[in-house]
Amino acid sequence: MSRKIFWEQRAKKEGLTYGKKPSLSAQLTLPFILKGYNVLTIGDAYGRNASLFAKHGVEVINVDLCREWIKDADRLKRNLPITNICEDIINSSFKNKSFEIVFANFVLHFFTERELKLLFKKLRKWLRDPALFICSWISEKDQYTHSGYPKSCYLKHYTEKDLKRLYKQNNFELVKLLQISEIETIFDKQRKTHFWFSVAKPMR
């Protein structure tokens, strides 16, 4: 099953799967955001995190491949400075040095190493000072994602060693790496999520 088909089916079945409240990772990102920044959010579905950032005085572009959720994002953004684009980020094209921050919450562990290599290469071009790539990755300790997704859907559970290797191989310097556990609600059910919160920047 392709990534796009999986998320389209889930959006049609569940609606606003993760609720309207911004993610913990988005809240942890706020201290890095300054008014006037341009922020790219990858896979932010219906824009719950993009909305939080936009309310703090930044322009946001949200790229997600799920058409159903992008429709919801356009409906929910109201008058906030958010542009929603329906496409796979691997196929996206932006001008060099377009964003101070790129944010991805619980999405890139669905990408293969080959896809991540292509994405990191693009991020190096798209980012400008302070050039921060802020991301959350599912931890190897997480239980729900080991059984909650079909085997046909690629998903990698990351260790600290995995992430350090991934960033180094793609010429990014890890500024912060935290392992976090939280109780979150997904499709009206509470579960404990184990994940890594990372802040990185391109090596110059």
Kinemage of the C-alpha trace (Angstrom):
@kinemage 1
@onewidth
@group {chain A} dominant
@subgroup {mainchain}
@vectorlist {calphas} color= white
{ca met a 1} P 0.000 0.000 0.000
{ca ser a 2} L 1.383 3.400 -0.963
{ca arg a 3} L 1.874 6.094 1.655
{ca lys a 4} L -0.675 8.333 -0.062
{ca ile a 5} L -3.412 5.674 -0.229
{ca phe a 6} L -2.872 4.743 3.427
{ca trp a 7} L -3.299 8.317 4.670
{ca glu a 8} L -6.233 9.106 2.350
{ca gln a 9} L -8.083 6.061 3.689
{ca arg a 10} L -7.288 6.990 7.262
{ca ala a 11} L -8.434 10.597 6.806
{ca lys a 12} L -11.752 9.517 5.283
{ca lys a 13} L -12.356 7.027 8.087
{ca glu a 14} L -11.177 9.052 11.082
{ca gly a 15} L -11.475 12.728 10.145
{ca leu a 16} L -9.311 14.851 12.445
{ca thr a 17} L -7.399 11.812 13.742
{ca tyr a 18} L -5.153 13.669 16.190
{ca gly a 19} L -7.628 16.289 17.399
{ca lys a 20} L -7.148 20.043 17.073
{ca lys a 21} L -4.663 20.532 19.900
{ca pro a 22} L -1.068 21.171 18.710
{ca ser a 23} L 1.425 18.374 19.267
{ca leu a 24} L 3.912 18.361 22.124
{ca ser a 25} L 6.702 18.631 19.544
{ca ala a 26} L 5.159 21.816 18.147
{ca gln a 27} L 4.986 23.311 21.632
{ca leu a 28} L 8.644 22.408 22.200
{ca thr a 29} L 9.458 24.175 18.921
{ca leu a 30} L 7.950 27.539 19.919
{ca pro a 31} L 11.087 28.807 21.750
{ca phe a 32} L 13.004 28.520 18.465
{ca ile a 33} L 10.472 30.585 16.503
{ca leu a 34} L 10.765 34.344 16.104
{ca lys a 35} L 8.199 36.717 14.636
{ca gly a 36} L 8.767 37.173 10.912
{ca tyr a 37} L 10.184 33.702 10.281
{ca asn a 38} L 9.077 31.538 7.370
{ca val a 39} L 8.328 27.982 8.474
{ca leu a 40} L 7.767 24.836 6.419
{ca thr a 41} L 5.732 22.065 8.047
{ca ile a 42} L 6.025 18.595 6.521
{ca gly a 43} L 3.069 16.244 6.826
{ca asp a 44} L 1.070 18.440 9.184
{ca ala a 45} L -2.203 16.983 7.878
{ca tyr a 46} L -5.000 19.461 8.649
{ca gly a 47} L -2.597 22.055 10.056
{ca arg a 48} L -2.934 21.868 13.842
{ca asn a 49} L 0.783 22.658 14.295
{ca ala a 50} L 0.941 25.149 11.429
{ca ser a 51} L -1.874 27.086 13.117
{ca leu a 52} L 0.069 27.273 16.380
{ca phe a 53} L 3.131 28.646 14.601
{ca ala a 54} L 1.116 31.138 12.524
{ca lys a 55} L -0.464 32.532 15.701
{ca his a 56} L 3.069 33.444 16.814
{ca gly a 57} L 3.702 35.758 13.885
{ca val a 58} L 5.244 33.549 11.210
{ca glu a 59} L 4.328 32.635 7.637
{ca val a 60} L 3.755 28.888 7.263
{ca ile a 61} L 3.689 26.548 4.290
{ca asn a 62} L 2.160 23.160 5.121
{ca val a 63} L 2.881 20.308 2.694
{ca asp a 64} L 0.886 17.095 3.076
{ca leu a 65} L 0.062 14.396 0.522
{ca cys a 66} L -3.449 13.706 1.876
{ca arg a 67} L -6.052 15.672 -0.083
{ca glu a 68} L -8.779 15.140 2.525
{ca trp a 69} L -6.647 16.648 5.273
{ca ile a 70} L -5.489 19.549 3.093
{ca lys a 71} L -9.156 20.402 2.510
{ca asp a 72} L -9.625 20.399 6.282
{ca ala a 73} L -6.490 22.531 6.696
{ca asp a 74} L -7.847 25.177 4.302
{ca arg a 75} L -11.133 25.211 6.208
{ca leu a 76} L -9.536 25.438 9.655
{ca lys a 77} L -6.822 28.020 8.982
{ca arg a 78} L -9.343 30.882 8.964
{ca asn a 79} L -7.356 34.106 8.416
{ca leu a 80} L -3.978 32.782 9.531
{ca pro a 81} L -0.972 33.197 7.172
{ca ile a 82} L -0.834 29.531 6.137
{ca thr a 83} L -0.469 28.113 2.631
{ca asn a 84} L -1.514 24.469 2.313
{ca ile a 85} L -0.077 22.360 -0.508
{ca cys a 86} L -1.206 18.831 -1.367
{ca glu a 87} L 1.809 16.851 -2.555
{ca asp a 88} L 4.526 14.484 -1.362
{ca ile a 89} L 7.366 16.575 0.090
{ca ile a 90} L 9.814 14.470 -1.941
{ca asn a 91} L 8.340 16.108 -5.054
{ca ser a 92} L 8.230 19.639 -3.633
{ca ser a 93} L 10.302 22.500 -4.996
{ca phe a 94} L 11.043 25.785 -3.211
{ca lys a 95} L 13.533 28.575 -3.790
{ca asn a 96} L 16.888 28.320 -2.049
{ca lys a 97} L 16.988 29.800 1.458
{ca ser a 98} L 13.196 30.044 1.788
{ca phe a 99} L 12.773 28.972 5.429
{ca glu a 100} L 14.336 29.618 8.817
{ca ile a 101} L 12.734 26.463 10.220
{ca val a 102} L 11.482 23.186 8.777
{ca phe a 103} L 9.255 21.172 11.120
{ca ala a 104} L 8.134 17.544 10.750
{ca asn a 105} L 6.040 15.814 13.406
{ca phe a 106} L 5.697 12.003 13.398
{ca val a 107} L 6.007 11.645 9.630
{ca leu a 108} L 9.561 10.987 8.443
{ca his a 109} L 9.791 7.534 10.024
{ca phe a 110} L 7.468 6.526 7.167
{ca phe a 111} L 10.217 7.474 4.669
{ca thr a 112} L 12.878 5.070 3.443
{ca glu a 113} L 16.553 5.965 3.837
{ca arg a 114} L 16.715 6.698 0.110
{ca glu a 115} L 13.802 9.136 0.397
{ca leu a 116} L 15.331 10.751 3.469
{ca lys a 117} L 18.609 11.255 1.638
{ca leu a 118} L 16.762 13.143 -1.112
{ca leu a 119} L 14.860 15.194 1.458
{ca phe a 120} L 17.934 16.144 3.497
{ca lys a 121} L 19.586 17.323 0.285
{ca lys a 122} L 16.613 19.586 -0.428
{ca leu a 123} L 16.506 20.886 3.142
{ca arg a 124} L 20.098 22.030 2.905
{ca lys a 125} L 19.059 24.257 -0.005
{ca trp a 126} L 15.760 25.468 1.425
{ca leu a 127} L 17.018 26.485 4.878
{ca arg a 128} L 18.499 29.856 5.806
{ca asp a 129} L 19.916 31.069 9.129
{ca pro a 130} L 19.286 29.965 11.808
{ca ala a 131} L 18.491 27.005 9.520
{ca leu a 132} L 16.854 24.640 11.984
{ca phe a 133} L 15.315 21.278 11.093
{ca ile a 134} L 13.056 20.235 13.972
{ca cys a 135} L 11.574 16.777 13.891
{ca ser a 136} L 9.982 14.020 15.971
{ca trp a 137} L 10.681 10.359 15.246
{ca ile a 138} L 9.007 7.248 16.645
{ca ser a 139} L 11.245 5.492 19.162
{ca glu a 140} L 12.084 1.799 19.200
{ca lys a 141} L 10.343 1.751 22.612
{ca asp a 142} L 6.954 2.706 21.172
{ca gln a 143} L 4.453 -0.162 21.303
{ca tyr a 144} L 1.402 1.108 19.393
{ca thr a 145} L 3.171 1.635 16.080
{ca his a 146} L 4.586 -1.897 16.165
{ca ser a 147} L 1.054 -3.242 15.751
{ca gly a 148} L -1.151 -0.304 14.751
{ca tyr a 149} L -0.048 -0.024 11.124
{ca pro a 150} L -0.311 -2.512 8.225
{ca lys a 151} L 2.864 -4.364 7.304
{ca ser a 152} L 2.567 -2.974 3.776
{ca cys a 153} L 3.142 0.526 5.195
{ca tyr a 154} L 6.870 1.228 5.673
{ca leu a 155} L 7.685 2.462 9.186
{ca lys a 156} L 11.012 2.542 11.008
{ca his a 157} L 11.435 2.741 14.790
{ca tyr a 158} L 14.542 4.751 15.628
{ca thr a 159} L 17.231 4.298 18.252
{ca glu a 160} L 19.539 7.085 19.376
{ca lys a 161} L 22.327 5.463 17.368
{ca asp a 162} L 20.121 5.339 14.248
{ca leu a 163} L 19.361 9.049 14.405
{ca lys a 164} L 22.918 10.150 15.070
{ca arg a 165} L 24.047 8.095 12.094
{ca leu a 166} L 21.241 9.407 9.869
{ca tyr a 167} L 22.001 13.063 10.567
{ca lys a 168} L 25.750 12.622 10.227
{ca gln a 169} L 25.441 10.774 6.918
{ca asn a 170} L 23.299 13.588 5.553
{ca asn a 171} L 25.589 16.383 6.765
{ca phe a 172} L 23.384 17.709 9.536
{ca glu a 173} L 24.588 18.528 13.047
{ca leu a 174} L 22.365 17.461 15.934
{ca val a 175} L 21.826 20.393 18.307
{ca lys a 176} L 19.364 18.612 20.587
{ca leu a 177} L 18.061 15.050 20.891
{ca leu a 178} L 15.541 14.178 23.606
{ca gln a 179} L 13.666 10.939 24.226
{ca ile a 180} L 10.123 11.714 25.364
{ca ser a 181} L 7.044 9.784 26.486
{ca glu a 182} L 3.572 11.312 26.440
{ca ile a 183} L -0.069 10.289 26.687
{ca glu a 184} L -1.838 11.420 23.521
{ca thr a 185} L -5.285 10.953 22.008
{ca ile a 186} L -5.472 9.371 18.564
{ca phe a 187} L -8.920 8.864 17.044
{ca asp a 188} L -10.572 9.280 20.462
{ca lys a 189} L -8.311 6.718 22.130
{ca gln a 190} L -5.515 7.496 24.563
{ca arg a 191} L -2.155 5.799 24.211
{ca lys a 192} L 1.382 6.270 25.414
{ca thr a 193} L 3.781 7.420 22.712
{ca his a 194} L 7.558 7.113 22.913
{ca phe a 195} L 9.450 9.375 20.534
{ca trp a 196} L 12.601 11.359 19.840
{ca phe a 197} L 12.506 15.161 19.573
{ca ser a 198} L 15.418 16.447 17.518
{ca val a 199} L 16.794 19.835 16.519
{ca ala a 200} L 19.469 19.904 13.827
{ca lys a 201} L 21.135 22.263 11.390
{ca pro a 202} L 23.108 21.790 8.170
{ca met a 203} L 26.865 21.438 8.478
{ca arg a 204} L 28.514 24.304 6.614
